[in-house]
Amino acid sequence: MANKDNMKLTLTQINQLIILRNFATLCLKGLKHITASKQITEQWHKGQGVHFAYQIWALAHHYQKFEQLPVETQGNGGSHSLFNDEAVQRAARTYLTGLHIGDVTPKDF
């Protein structure tokens, strides 16, 4: 059994677990994985269609294979932006300091 520190779940993880439970229940009732995914899509996001159904199936497949939820990569500071590169920051600063005030707009930059 996991300790209390490992039991802190985000709302997203709780939603994923609920979706997995619903998916497993529908599959145990005899529905195929695509049909089960589509039914859950209708319950959670009417009109989202095939893309969300595929995400549900992929989540279930990952959980079945690894016995855990996928690692969250959103919001952990791992974004790749050119402005994170110090050389780009230096070049932009050099360019902007060489201009007269009002000569550049965000669109021109």
N, C-alpha and C positions, 0 to 999 in steps of 0.2 A: 504494500500500500504506500502511496506517495505521501510525503509530509505536507504540512500546510503551505509551505512556500511554493511548492510545485502545483498546488491546487488553485492558484489564482488564474481565473480564466477571463479573457476579454469578452465583451458582448459578441464580437464576431465569432469567437471560438464557440460560444454557447449556441449561437445560431447554427453554426456548422454541425455541431453535435445533434441538435434537434433535427436538422435536415437529414443527417445520416440515419438517425433513428427512424424517421418517416420513410426514408428510402428502403431500409432493411425490412421494415414492417410490410411495405407494399410488395417487396420481392418475395417475402415469406408467404404472402397471400397468392403468389403465383404470377405476378406481373413481371414482364420482361424489364430490363434495366432502362431502356429508352422510354417505355410507357410510364414506368414509375417516376422517372425524372420529369417527364412532361406534366404529370399530375401534380408533382411538388411545385413545379414552375407556376402552374395555374393558382396554387394556394398562396405562394409567396409573392410572385410578381406577375400579375395578369398582363398579358401582352408582351412579355419579354421574349417569348419564343424559344427557338432551338438553342441559341447561345447559352442561356441560363441552364437549360436542361443538360447540355453537354458539360457545363461546369459542375453540376450536381453529380453526374456520372463520374467525372474525373476525380472529384473529391472522394466519392465512395471507393473508386478504384485505388486511390492513394492510401486511404485508410485501411483497406483490405490488405494491401501489399506491405505497408510499413507499420501498421497498428498504431498510428498516431496521426494527428492533424498535420497538414503541411506547415512548414515554417513560414511565419509571416515576414514578408520582406518590405512591406509598405511602411513608410514612416520611420525607418531606422537610420536615416542619414546616409543611406547607400546610393543616393542618386548620383548620376553622372552628368555634370554640367560643365561646360567649358569655363564658366566663371569660378569653378573650384580649382582651376589650374593657375598657379601663381604667375607663370609666364604670360598667360592671357590677361590676367589682371594688370600686370605691369604694362603690357602693350596698350590696353584700353586706357589706363591712367595717363600714359605718355601722350597718346593721341588726343585725349580730351583736354589735357592741360595746355596743349599747343593751340587750341581753338579760342576764338574770342567768344565772350558770353553771348548767347543767343544764336550762334552760328550752327549749332547742332540741335536736333530734336531726337527724341527716342526713335522715331522712324528712320531718320538718317543714320543714326548710330548703328 
